[in-house]
Amino acid sequence: MGPHSDERVSKFYAETYDEAVPDWPGEMDFWRSYAADLREKGERLLDVACGTGRIGIPLAQEGIAVTGLDLSEKMLEVAKQKSAGIPGIRWVHSDMCAFDLAEEFGLAIIGGHAFLNLNTVQEQLGCLQSIRRHLEPGGRLIIHIDYPDVAWLGDLMGENAGAFEPEQEFVHPRTGRRIRQSQGWRYEPATQTAISEMLWEELGEDGRVLDSLQTEPQRFHCIFRFEMEHLLVRAGYEIEALYGDFFRHPLADKSPGMIWVARA
């Protein structure tokens, strides 16, 4: 994999994203249920922070007109390769906090916890307001984010904060080599920020580490329930529903996530 560099990390992350990040239980059926009306109405879906098209491409294959927007050119390169020959799909390189596509959408989504990459109120509102300007009257925005586990966050301030722990192994889709992924976390309570570093190790047939690649620290804002509610209302949305998972169960103490459904 070679020495650490932003370019190499971005390329490796994009190439292996689909192997390392599976769909959440019930996720694609959830997105399909909300996208079903778009095809009949002739409306488009805006997939914000679309990454490699994990969500947008399956929906486009079912006849939904999809526009995917992402800041990572490497991710979009993978998305374009995966979607070659699929009609009705468009990829846009842009910042989710400030964009102008000169069109409107019936539904906008931010999946995969991507909204947590926005670490300031200015960034969060910029994103929500940019999306709102692109929604048809009464159009929906759906955001999937993590549900903060305060016990886990507390542990990230202990003596093992930042220590790498193995998470999973997968096969690199291009090279066929086995990759071990480890991650280290720490938490800044004053800013509600979880800080992550990722370590990927290329393994030989005997399990020896042949090469490694490590990311710079990445900052994720931990958004609590009523903070998200205030952000949406402040940005001009009416909250339609809040679910604790993709099976539409109500948010509960042990819910795995928060899925916000709001209307412009």
C-alpha positions as a Python dict, from the first residue, in 0.01 Angstrom:
ca = {
    (1, 'M'): (0, 0, 0),
    (2, 'G'): (294, 230, 44),
    (3, 'P'): (363, 531, 261),
    (4, 'H'): (97, 745, 424),
    (5, 'S'): (-42, 1027, 210),
    (6, 'D'): (-380, 1193, 174),
    (7, 'E'): (-395, 1090, -191),
    (8, 'R'): (-323, 723, -119),
    (9, 'V'): (-562, 715, 177),
    (10, 'S'): (-843, 868, -30),
    (11, 'K'): (-788, 621, -313),
    (12, 'F'): (-768, 319, -83),
    (13, 'Y'): (-1077, 425, 117),
    (14, 'A'): (-1282, 473, -200),
    (15, 'E'): (-1169, 143, -354),
    (16, 'T'): (-1253, -59, -42),
    (17, 'Y'): (-1555, 132, 92),
    (18, 'D'): (-1814, -112, -41),
    (19, 'E'): (-1625, -405, 110),
    (20, 'A'): (-1583, -241, 452),
    (21, 'V'): (-1921, -69, 494),
    (22, 'P'): (-2224, -299, 459),
    (23, 'D'): (-2585, -182, 443),
    (24, 'W'): (-2762, -141, 776),
    (25, 'P'): (-3039, -399, 847),
    (26, 'G'): (-3352, -304, 655),
    (27, 'E'): (-3183, -2, 499),
    (28, 'M'): (-3239, -45, 125),
    (29, 'D'): (-3604, -142, 168),
    (30, 'F'): (-3649, 177, 373),
    (31, 'W'): (-3497, 396, 99),
    (32, 'R'): (-3701, 217, -168),
    (33, 'S'): (-4024, 282, 20),
    (34, 'Y'): (-3962, 656, 29),
    (35, 'A'): (-3832, 675, -329),
    (36, 'A'): (-4123, 480, -478),
    (37, 'D'): (-4336, 789, -550),
    (38, 'L'): (-4059, 976, -731),
    (39, 'R'): (-4071, 766, -1046),
    (40, 'E'): (-4446, 818, -1093),
    (41, 'K'): (-4422, 1192, -1030),
    (42, 'G'): (-4119, 1236, -1251),
    (43, 'E'): (-3916, 1374, -960),
    (44, 'R'): (-3548, 1317, -887),
    (45, 'L'): (-3366, 1189, -580),
    (46, 'L'): (-3072, 1390, -440),
    (47, 'D'): (-2820, 1164, -267),
    (48, 'V'): (-2602, 1400, -59),
    (49, 'A'): (-2257, 1270, 42),
    (50, 'C'): (-2330, 981, -193),
    (51, 'G'): (-1983, 825, -173),
    (52, 'T'): (-1950, 529, -409),
    (53, 'G'): (-2323, 522, -484),
    (54, 'R'): (-2399, 252, -227),
    (55, 'I'): (-2758, 380, -196),
    (56, 'G'): (-2811, 575, -517),
    (57, 'I'): (-2706, 309, -769),
    (58, 'P'): (-2954, 37, -657),
    (59, 'L'): (-3234, 297, -667),
    (60, 'A'): (-3130, 413, -1015),
    (61, 'Q'): (-3136, 51, -1131),
    (62, 'E'): (-3505, 46, -1032),
    (63, 'G'): (-3586, 347, -1249),
    (64, 'I'): (-3540, 630, -999),
    (65, 'A'): (-3371, 942, -1140),
    (66, 'V'): (-3074, 1002, -908),
    (67, 'T'): (-2828, 1287, -861),
    (68, 'G'): (-2537, 1196, -635),
    (69, 'L'): (-2324, 1469, -477),
    (70, 'D'): (-1994, 1422, -296),
    (71, 'L'): (-1676, 1613, -210),
    (72, 'S'): (-1448, 1314, -272),
    (73, 'E'): (-1340, 1282, -634),
    (74, 'K'): (-1204, 933, -561),
    (75, 'M'): (-1542, 818, -431),
    (76, 'L'): (-1715, 962, -737),
    (77, 'E'): (-1468, 784, -968),
    (78, 'V'): (-1575, 452, -813),
    (79, 'A'): (-1943, 551, -837),
    (80, 'K'): (-1906, 635, -1206),
    (81, 'Q'): (-1737, 301, -1276),
    (82, 'K'): (-2007, 108, -1089),
    (83, 'S'): (-2293, 292, -1261),
    (84, 'A'): (-2164, 278, -1620),
    (85, 'G'): (-2455, 209, -1851),
    (86, 'I'): (-2727, 284, -1593),
    (87, 'P'): (-2962, 555, -1726),
    (88, 'G'): (-3094, 848, -1523),
    (89, 'I'): (-2801, 887, -1285),
    (90, 'R'): (-2579, 1194, -1251),
    (91, 'W'): (-2271, 1252, -1034),
    (92, 'V'): (-2171, 1597, -903),
    (93, 'H'): (-1845, 1694, -734),
    (94, 'S'): (-1940, 1957, -474),
    (95, 'D'): (-1937, 2052, -107),
    (96, 'M'): (-2252, 1939, 75),
    (97, 'C'): (-2243, 2264, 277),
    (98, 'A'): (-2281, 2494, -24),
    (99, 'F'): (-2400, 2385, -367),
    (100, 'D'): (-2628, 2503, -647),
    (101, 'L'): (-2754, 2244, -896),
    (102, 'A'): (-3021, 2463, -1061),
    (103, 'E'): (-3289, 2195, -1019),
    (104, 'E'): (-3535, 2069, -759),
    (105, 'F'): (-3587, 1726, -606),
    (106, 'G'): (-3877, 1542, -449),
    (107, 'L'): (-3651, 1367, -197),
    (108, 'A'): (-3304, 1431, -57),
    (109, 'I'): (-3115, 1183, 160),
    (110, 'I'): (-2797, 1187, 367),
    (111, 'G'): (-2713, 827, 448),
    (112, 'G'): (-2434, 643, 624),
    (113, 'H'): (-2391, 893, 912),
    (114, 'A'): (-2231, 1138, 664),
    (115, 'F'): (-2392, 1441, 830),
    (116, 'L'): (-2163, 1383, 1131),
    (117, 'N'): (-1867, 1501, 922),
    (118, 'L'): (-2000, 1856, 970),
    (119, 'N'): (-1841, 1987, 1288),
    (120, 'T'): (-1981, 2340, 1321),
    (121, 'V'): (-2330, 2488, 1331),
    (122, 'Q'): (-2236, 2696, 1027),
    (123, 'E'): (-2153, 2382, 827),
    (124, 'Q'): (-2463, 2198, 947),
    (125, 'L'): (-2701, 2482, 865),
    (126, 'G'): (-2525, 2546, 535),
    (127, 'C'): (-2592, 2186, 435),
    (128, 'L'): (-2955, 2181, 551),
    (129, 'Q'): (-3034, 2514, 388),
    (130, 'S'): (-2861, 2421, 63),
    (131, 'I'): (-3073, 2107, 46),
    (132, 'R'): (-3393, 2295, 133),
    (133, 'R'): (-3337, 2533, -160),
    (134, 'H'): (-3329, 2227, -389),
    (135, 'L'): (-3648, 2058, -267),
    (136, 'E'): (-3984, 2071, -440),
    (137, 'P'): (-4259, 2228, -224),
    (138, 'G'): (-4337, 1965, 37),
    (139, 'G'): (-4028, 1765, -60),
    (140, 'R'): (-3865, 1544, 200),
    (141, 'L'): (-3520, 1527, 355),
    (142, 'I'): (-3415, 1206, 532),
    (143, 'I'): (-3098, 1195, 743),
    (144, 'H'): (-2943, 884, 898),
    (145, 'I'): (-2705, 957, 1186),
    (146, 'D'): (-2561, 773, 1483),
    (147, 'Y'): (-2744, 766, 1817),
    (148, 'P'): (-2474, 868, 2067),
    (149, 'D'): (-2390, 603, 2327),
    (150, 'V'): (-2277, 805, 2628),
    (151, 'A'): (-2120, 502, 2797),
    (152, 'W'): (-1905, 435, 2489),
    (153, 'L'): (-1813, 802, 2460),
    (154, 'G'): (-1709, 803, 2825),
    (155, 'D'): (-1476, 509, 2763),
    (156, 'L'): (-1306, 706, 2487),
    (157, 'M'): (-1169, 946, 2748),
    (158, 'G'): (-1002, 669, 2950),
    (159, 'E'): (-646, 539, 2947),
    (160, 'N'): (-703, 342, 2625),
    (161, 'A'): (-833, 644, 2433),
    (162, 'G'): (-698, 641, 2078),
    (163, 'A'): (-570, 281, 2097),
    (164, 'F'): (-618, 83, 1777),
    (165, 'E'): (-852, -214, 1803),
    (166, 'P'): (-908, -465, 1520),
    (167, 'E'): (-1256, -428, 1369),
    (168, 'Q'): (-1279, -653, 1065),
    (169, 'E'): (-1099, -816, 774),
    (170, 'F'): (-1197, -800, 409),
    (171, 'V'): (-1049, -869, 66),
    (172, 'H'): (-937, -575, -145),
    (173, 'P'): (-1164, -587, -454),
    (174, 'R'): (-887, -482, -695),
    (175, 'T'): (-578, -660, -561),
    (176, 'G'): (-743, -964, -401),
    (177, 'R'): (-526, -915, -91),
    (178, 'R'): (-655, -963, 263),
    (179, 'I'): (-686, -639, 463),
    (180, 'R'): (-717, -605, 840),
    (181, 'Q'): (-892, -286, 951),
    (182, 'S'): (-833, -138, 1297),
    (183, 'Q'): (-968, 184, 1441),
    (184, 'G'): (-878, 410, 1731),
    (185, 'W'): (-1122, 653, 1893),
    (186, 'R'): (-1108, 936, 2145),
    (187, 'Y'): (-1365, 1192, 2255),
    (188, 'E'): (-1364, 1566, 2323),
    (189, 'P'): (-1664, 1639, 2548),
    (190, 'A'): (-1631, 2019, 2522),
    (191, 'T'): (-1693, 2006, 2145),
    (192, 'Q'): (-1900, 1682, 2133),
    (193, 'T'): (-1641, 1546, 1891),
    (194, 'A'): (-1541, 1183, 1841),
    (195, 'I'): (-1198, 1160, 1678),
    (196, 'S'): (-1111, 854, 1473),
    (197, 'E'): (-795, 717, 1313),
    (198, 'M'): (-806, 417, 1082),
    (199, 'L'): (-530, 164, 1024),
    (200, 'W'): (-533, -78, 731),
    (201, 'E'): (-283, -365, 722),
    (202, 'E'): (-218, -581, 420),
    (203, 'L'): (-173, -942, 530),
    (204, 'G'): (27, -1221, 373),
    (205, 'E'): (-93, -1579, 347),
    (206, 'D'): (73, -1655, 681),
    (207, 'G'): (-94, -1358, 852),
    (208, 'R'): (218, -1140, 859),
    (209, 'V'): (172, -768, 799),
    (210, 'L'): (323, -683, 460),
    (211, 'D'): (227, -317, 444),
    (212, 'S'): (8, -63, 623),
    (213, 'L'): (-172, 264, 570),
    (214, 'Q'): (-304, 503, 837),
    (215, 'T'): (-541, 797, 816),
    (216, 'E'): (-505, 1139, 971),
    (217, 'P'): (-744, 1201, 1265),
    (218, 'Q'): (-1101, 1249, 1144),
    (219, 'R'): (-1348, 1451, 1349),
    (220, 'F'): (-1715, 1354, 1381),
    (221, 'H'): (-1965, 1571, 1566),
    (222, 'C'): (-2183, 1369, 1805),
    (223, 'I'): (-2535, 1502, 1757),
    (224, 'F'): (-2789, 1442, 2029),
    (225, 'R'): (-3163, 1414, 1968),
    (226, 'F'): (-3285, 1763, 2049),
    (227, 'E'): (-2980, 1925, 1894),
    (228, 'M'): (-3079, 1769, 1560),
    (229, 'E'): (-3439, 1875, 1608),
    (230, 'H'): (-3334, 2236, 1667),
    (231, 'L'): (-3107, 2232, 1360),
    (232, 'L'): (-3386, 2109, 1133),
    (233, 'V'): (-3641, 2358, 1261),
    (234, 'R'): (-3392, 2643, 1243),
    (235, 'A'): (-3319, 2551, 880),
    (236, 'G'): (-3689, 2570, 793),
    (237, 'Y'): (-3804, 2208, 808),
    (238, 'E'): (-4108, 2046, 963),
    (239, 'I'): (-4022, 1716, 1132),
    (240, 'E'): (-4241, 1434, 1008),
    (241, 'A'): (-4090, 1133, 1187),
    (242, 'L'): (-3797, 1010, 1393),
    (243, 'Y'): (-3707, 642, 1385),
    (244, 'G'): (-3455, 439, 1582),
    (245, 'D'): (-3381, 199, 1295),
    (246, 'F'): (-3472, 130, 933),
    (247, 'F'): (-3767, -85, 1041),
    (248, 'R'): (-3935, 237, 1162),
    (249, 'H'): (-3931, 147, 1529),
    (250, 'P'): (-3961, 450, 1761),
    (251, 'L'): (-3637, 587, 1899),
    (252, 'A'): (-3555, 407, 2225),
    (253, 'D'): (-3265, 396, 2470),
    (254, 'K'): (-3090, 113, 2285),
    (255, 'S'): (-3171, 218, 1929),
    (256, 'P'): (-2881, 173, 1684),
    (257, 'G'): (-2934, 507, 1513),
    (258, 'M'): (-3154, 807, 1443),
    (259, 'I'): (-3338, 844, 1113),
    (260, 'W'): (-3495, 1187, 1071),
    (261, 'V'): (-3770, 1249, 815),
    (262, 'A'): (-3847, 1618, 756),
    (263, 'R'): (-4037, 1826, 500),
    (264, 'A'): (-3934, 2155, 348),
}
